[in-house]
Each structure stands twice: as C-alpha cells, then as structure tokens.
Amino acid sequence: MLHNDIVNKPNSVTTTMLSTLDIETLTTEQPEAVSPQQVYKQSLEKIWENVNQLPEGQNTVVLSQLWALGKTANQPTASDFPALAAYGFIQEQLVDDGCIWNPVTPYLKDFWRVGIRVSNAYGYALQNADTFQSNLQARIHAIFS
C-alpha cells in the first residue's frame, strides 16, 4: 500500500499528506450529530486546503488531475493520476483479488465542480476562498435540498 510505511514513521510525512489523510478520518469517524451536508462541506473544504498548501506548479498538476477524475466514471489508478496518488488524494486498498485505488473521500470527484476554475490564459487554478465557499454552498443546496 502506498505511503503506509511512511505514515507510521514520525516526522517523515509532509503536512500535505497528513492533511489529505484527515479527509478519510473525517468521513469515516463522524459523530452521529453531524449532518451529511456538514460532512460534505468539511470534506470539500479539506481538499481545498490541501491543494492550497501544495507547492506552486504541483498544485496545477493536482488540479488538472482532480478535474479529469471528476469527469471520468473509471476507477482511479496511480498510473492515470500519479499526482493524486503522490499527495494522498487517492490511496491503494487491498481487496480479495489484489489492490485497487480509491479516493480518500467519496466526494473527491465533486471537487472540480466547486473548487477549480479553468481558463485558456491560466489553465487550472484553485478558486479563491470566497468563490469556493459560494460554489460549495450552492452545490450543497442543489444536492441536499
């Protein structure tokens, strides 16, 4: 499994990796009092924060792969999305007949809808915080209303 040997060693994991792994914890260890809307919101906010912390250049690569992931129905793989695998947005999981790659949150494929802007002039870019929050609220309303 990718990164498992790294995660267990103190001081050997980047902040980005730890933050990304928190997404999985967030979606699997929620107290019952938290609404599905709040889980969705927190998951997408965590993705935005993690992308925002990436080094210049790497953020663009990750954003382009998040955009592509959101538009595909296929199971992600590390070979198709190497930056997502490298930064922990997708992780390898053991199954009965081998390993598969899965997003760390079921909402990863939705991120392109609210967190990424694309232009001919600038390519893939992270939405600014205010636009992201506005898009996120609209998406939550569309899904959960």
SULDA-V125917 format. One record per residue. RES is the residue in three letters. SS is DSSP state (helix for helix, strand for strand, loop for the rest). NEAR is the number of other ideal C-beta (glycine too) atoms within 8 Angstrom. Layout:
BEGIN
res: <RES/RES>
ss: <SS/SS>
near: <NEAR/NEAR>
END
This chain:
BEGIN
res: <MET/LEU/HIS/ASN/ASP/ILE/VAL/ASN/LYS/PRO/ASN/SER/VAL/THR/THR/THR/MET/LEU/SER/THR/LEU/ASP/ILE/GLU/THR/LEU/THR/THR/GLU/GLN/PRO/GLU/ALA/VAL/SER/PRO/GLN/GLN/VAL/TYR/LYS/GLN/SER/LEU/GLU/LYS/ILE/TRP/GLU/ASN/VAL/ASN/GLN/LEU/PRO/GLU/GLY/GLN/ASN/THR/VAL/VAL/LEU/SER/GLN/LEU/TRP/ALA/LEU/GLY/LYS/THR/ALA/ASN/GLN/PRO/THR/ALA/SER/ASP/PHE/PRO/ALA/LEU/ALA/ALA/TYR/GLY/PHE/ILE/GLN/GLU/GLN/LEU/VAL/ASP/ASP/GLY/CYS/ILE/TRP/ASN/PRO/VAL/THR/PRO/TYR/LEU/LYS/ASP/PHE/TRP/ARG/VAL/GLY/ILE/ARG/VAL/SER/ASN/ALA/TYR/GLY/TYR/ALA/LEU/GLN/ASN/ALA/ASP/THR/PHE/GLN/SER/ASN/LEU/GLN/ALA/ARG/ILE/HIS/ALA/ILE/PHE/SER>
ss: <loop/loop/loop/helix/helix/helix/helix/loop/loop/loop/loop/loop/loop/loop/helix/helix/helix/helix/helix/helix/helix/helix/helix/helix/helix/helix/helix/helix/loop/loop/loop/loop/loop/loop/loop/helix/helix/helix/helix/helix/helix/helix/helix/helix/helix/helix/helix/helix/helix/helix/helix/helix/loop/loop/loop/loop/loop/helix/helix/helix/helix/helix/helix/helix/helix/helix/helix/helix/helix/helix/loop/loop/loop/loop/loop/loop/loop/loop/loop/loop/loop/helix/helix/helix/helix/helix/loop/loop/loop/strand/strand/strand/strand/strand/strand/loop/loop/strand/strand/strand/strand/strand/strand/loop/loop/loop/loop/helix/helix/helix/helix/helix/helix/helix/helix/strand/strand/strand/strand/loop/loop/loop/strand/strand/strand/strand/loop/loop/helix/helix/helix/helix/helix/helix/helix/helix/helix/helix/helix/helix/helix/helix/helix/helix/loop>
near: <8/7/10/7/6/9/9/5/8/3/4/5/9/5/6/11/13/9/12/13/11/9/15/10/8/13/12/6/5/8/4/4/3/7/5/6/8/8/12/13/10/9/13/14/9/14/16/14/9/14/13/8/8/10/5/5/6/10/12/11/9/14/13/10/12/17/12/9/15/12/6/7/2/5/6/12/7/10/4/7/14/9/10/13/14/6/13/12/14/14/12/10/9/6/7/3/3/6/8/8/13/9/11/12/12/6/12/15/9/11/14/12/8/12/15/12/9/7/7/2/3/6/7/10/11/12/12/6/7/6/9/13/8/8/12/13/8/9/11/11/8/7/7/8/4>
END
